[in-house]
Amino acid sequence: MEFLTLEESPNQLKIRAVGSWNLEQIKRLKATLLSFVQTVNRKRETIFIDFTSVEEFDTAGMILLLELREALLAKRFEVELKLTPKQQKMLSLIKIDTTSQNNIKKRGFFYRFGRGGVEFFISLAEIFEFVGRFFVALLRMLAHPYFFRPKETFYHIQKSGIDALFIIVLTSILVGLVVAYQSIVQLSQFGADIFVVDAIGISITRELGPMITAIVIAGRSASSYTAEIGSMKITEEINAMKTMGFDPFYFLVIPRVVALVISLPLAIFLADIAGILGGMIATNLEGGVSFYFFMDRLHEVLDVSHYILGIIKGPFFAILIALTGTFHGFRVTNDTESIGIETTASVVHAIFLVIVCDAIFSIIYTELGL
């Protein structure tokens, strides 16, 4: 049998390994060992493997030797190995590595909890580092305006802001319809149909308009930022920029942040109008409230401050979304699977941060009596 010579005795089968047990012979070795394991019988209790006659060996050969021993042990043979000191040393290293990997897999809840905590704080440190680098680059750009990239900024205003207006307006109209229908059904039971105008106007301008716009932009733009920068990282375009002396923050991060800071408040303004329009249509169809009466009541109860308080949130949402998307783009590693992982994470984190930021604004507005 190739790579193996067999010496049989009544109680023992002695196997002498010969030839080269290395990566080049891996396919032939596997075929030989598989054939041997399938044909060996239970006439003997002990199998002695002499590996000292092997001419050449490497890690692949030693791993196959371990697999042969495990296969024989699984058949309930007693297996003994004879190795040179060099072979014994390599075998021990391989066993240590596989044992440590098995231990990691068998770790319990507290290990996983601790490991998750460590990874969380590492990610938190990376976030602070990224945000710090962004603000340093922003301050340098303010000191040296020629670092600003207007062409890239206008491109992202078009792509992230203007191109998203249709879905933002459509979503806002539908949200306005839903709020109006739900409100008028409840308020009509108490003869307070007129107050549906108050509910629509204030809720849309202060909360729902900014929130819906930010969530749509987070799902649309944060994912695209991560995918674009991640693809550039895989193709080593970012490394090429650094080699040529260009700071990626001036070309990839700041233009995207500035573009969203400009476009998101404008998108919120249109979302407010669309949401109120949807509410006005619903109240007319369900409650018979005329458009003229709706606008007259809206003029009485909706102060311009409600618009302003909602639009103020826009730049903060924009910064969170843009930084989250670009941060996860820079975290992409040199494999395509990480693009999908980081893109998913960027959308989830961006939406979560937007909701947290909106909650903070609500608390602040309440405490200030606004």
N, C-alpha and C positions, 0 to 999 in steps of 0.2 A: 504494500500500500504506500503510495507516494507520501513523503514527509514522515511516515511512521513505519517502524519495523517492530514486529510482534514476536515475543518469546513467551511461549506458553508453558505452564507447569500445572500440576494438579490443583493447587490452591491459589495460584497467583498468575496474573497476566502482566507481563512486563512490556511496557511500550517505550521504545527508544525513538525520540524525535531527532530527525536528521534534516539536512538541507538548510535552506534559508527561510526563516520565519519573519518576514518583513512585509511592508505595505505593498511591494511589487508583486508578491505572491498571494495576496490576500484572497482573491477569488478561488484559486486552486486550493489554498489551505482550507477555506470554509467548506468547499465541496468534499475534501478528504475527511475532515473531522465530522461532518454531517453523516457521511456514509459509514464511518466507523461507529459512531454513537448508535446509529440505527441497527447495525448488525451485531454489536456486542451482546452477549447473553449472560445469564445469571449462573453459569457453571462455577464461577469463582467469586469469592467474596472481596478480594483485594486486587486493585489495579495499581501498579507501580509505574510512574511516568519519569523517565530519565531524559532530562532536557539538556544535559551537559554536552551532547554531541552536536548540537545545533551550530552551524558555521556562522550564520549571521542572524541577528534578531533585533527588533526594535519594539516600540510600544505596541504597535498593532499586533505583532506576534505574541507578546506577553498577554495581551488582552484575550486573544484567541485561546491561549493556554488556560487562562482563568475560566473562559466559557466552557472549554472541554471538561475541566474539573467539575464545574457546577452541573453540567449535564450528566456526568457520571454519578455525582452525589445524589442528583435527583432520582437516579435509578437505584439508589441505595447500595452503591458500591463504597468500599473504603478506598480512598485515593491517597497515595503518597507521592510527593514530588521530590526529585533530586535536581538541584540547581547549583550553578557556580555562584561564587559570592557576588559577581557583577549582576547575574540574573536575579539573585535573591534581593539585591538592593532595588533593582527596577521594579520587581514584583511588589515589594513593600510600598514603594511610592505610589504605584497604581492602586493598591488596596487602600492606602490612606485617603487618596482622592475620592474613590468610590464610596468609602465609608462615610466621609464628611458630607458627600452629596446625599447619601441615604439619610443621614441624621437630620439634615435640613428639611427633607421631605416629611420626616416624622415629628417635627416640632409641633408643639401644641398651641393652645390659644394664647397663652402669655407670650410665647416667642413671636407669634404672628402679630400680636398687639404691639409688642415692643418694637419689632421691625417696622411696622406701619408708622409708629410714632417717630422713629428715627428718620424714615423717608419723608414724613411730613415736615419735620423741621429742616431737613436738607432742602426740600422744595421751597420752604418759606425763605430760607437764606438766599436761594437762587432768585426768588421774586424780588426781595429787597435789593439784591445786587443789580438786577435788570432795571428796576425803577430808578435806582440811584444813577446808573449809567445814562438812562434816558434824560433825567433832569440835568445832569452835567452836560450832556450834549446839547440840550435845549438852551442852557445858559450860555454856552460857547457860541451857539448860533445867534442868540440875541446880541452878544458882544461883537460877532462877526457876521452880519446879515448875508454876506455873499455865500455862506454855507447853505442857505435856504434853497430848496429845490422846488421852484414854482411849477415847473412842468409836471413833475411827479404828483404834486399836491392837487393840481387841477384835474389830472387824470383820475385820481382817487375820489375827488368830489363827484366827478361824472359817474364813476363805476359804483361807488359805495352809497352815494346820496341820490343823485338824480335818477339812476336806473332802478332804484328801489322804491320810488314814489308810488308807482302803480299798486304794488302789493300793499304798501302802507295805507294808502287811501282806501283801497278795497277792504282791507281788514278793519280799518277804523269805522267805515260805514256799517259793516256787519255788527261790530261791537255796539255802536250807537243804536242799531235796530234792536239788538237783544236787550240792552239796558232799558230802552223805552218800553218795549213790550212787557218785560217783567215788572217795571215800575207802575205802568198804567193799570195792569191787572190788579195789583195790590192796592194802589191808591184809590181806584174807582170804588172799592168796597166801602170807603169812608167818605165818598163824595169829594175827594181832594185831587181830582184829575189834573188840575192846573199845576200842582206841585211837581208833576213829572218833568216840566220844563226846568225847574230848579235842579232836580236830580241829574238830568242829562247834562246841562250846561256846566255845573260845578264839577261833577265827577269826571267828565271827559277832559276838561281843560286842566284840572289840577292833578289827576291821577292816571286815568285810563289812556288818554292821548299820549303822554310821554312814555308810559309803560309799554303800550303796544308798539310804539315806534322803536323803542330801545330793544325790545325782544326780537322784533323782525330784523333789525340791523345786526343784532348779536348773532342770530342764526345765519344771516346772509354774509355779513362782512367778516366777523371773527373767524369763521371757518375758511373763507377764501384767503385771509391774511396768513393763517397758519399753513394752509396748503401751498401757497405761493412761496413763502419764505422757506418752508420745509423742502420743497423741490429744489430751490436754489442751494440749500445746504447739502443735499444729496449730490447734486451735480458739481459741488465745490465752487460755485460762483461766489459765495460769500468769502471763502478763503482766498479766492483770486482778488476780490476787492481789497481785502486786508493786505495782501501782498503788494498791491499797487499803491498802498497808502491811503485808501479811502475808508472812512469810518462807516460801517453799515447802518448805524443809527441815523445818519444824515440822509441816506438814500432809501432806507426801508422802514424805519420806525416813525420818525418825525413827520414825513409827508402824510402818512396814513392817519396819525393822531390829529394833525392840523385839519386834514380833510374832513374827518368826522366831527371835530369841534365846530366847524363851519356849517356842515350840511345837516347835522342832527337837529339843532334848534329849528331850522327852516322846515324840516320834515315834520317836526312836532306841531308846528303852526298849521300845516296842511292837514295833519291828522286830527287836530282839534276841529277844524272846519268840517272835515268829512264825517267825524263822529256825530257832531251836532246835526249835520244834514241827515244822517241815517236816523237819528232820534226824531227829527222833525217829520220825516216820512212815516215812521212807525206810529207816532201819536196822531197823525192825520188819518191813517188807515184804521187804526184800532179805536182811538178815542174821539175821532171826529173833530180834533182841534185844528183850526185853520192855520195855514202858514203865516198869515198876517198876525193872528193872535199869538202864535208861538214866538215870533220874532219880537213882538211888543213886550211879552212877558220876559223873554230872554234879555232884552235890553234893560229891564228893571232890576233883575236879580244877578246878572252876570257882570261883575265889575272887571275892569281891565287887569286888576291885580291878580285875578285867578289865572289869566293867560300868562302873565309874567312869572308867577310862582311855578307854573308848569314848565315853561320854557327854560327857566334858570337851571332846571335839572339836566337839560340837554348836554351842555359841555362836560359835566361830570360823568354822565352815562357814556359819552363819546370817549373820554380818556380811558375809562375802565374797559370798554369793549376793544378799543384799538390796542391797548397795552396787553390785554389778555391774549388777543389773537396773535400779535407779533411775538410775545413771550413764548407761547407754545410752538410757534414756528421755529424759533431758535433752539428749542429743546429737541427737535427731530434729530434722530441718529441716522447712521448711514444704512438704513434699510427702509424699504417702502412701507412695511407694516406700521412703523412708527408714525407715518404721516396720518394714517387713519386713526390711530390711538390719540395723537395730539390734537387732531382736528375735532374729534368728539369731545375731548376734555376742554378744549377752548370754548366751544359752544356752551357746554354745561356750566363752566366756571363763569363765563361772561354773563349768562342769564342770571345765575345765582348772585353775582356781585351787583347787577343792576337792581335786583329785588331788594338786596340788603341796603343799597344806597337809597332807594326810594323810601324804605322804612325809616332810615335815618332822617331824611328830609321831612317825612310826615311828623316825626317826633319833634324836630326843630320848629316846624311851622306851628305845631300845637302849643309848644312851650312859649313861643313868641306871640301867640294869639293871632296868627295870620290866617 
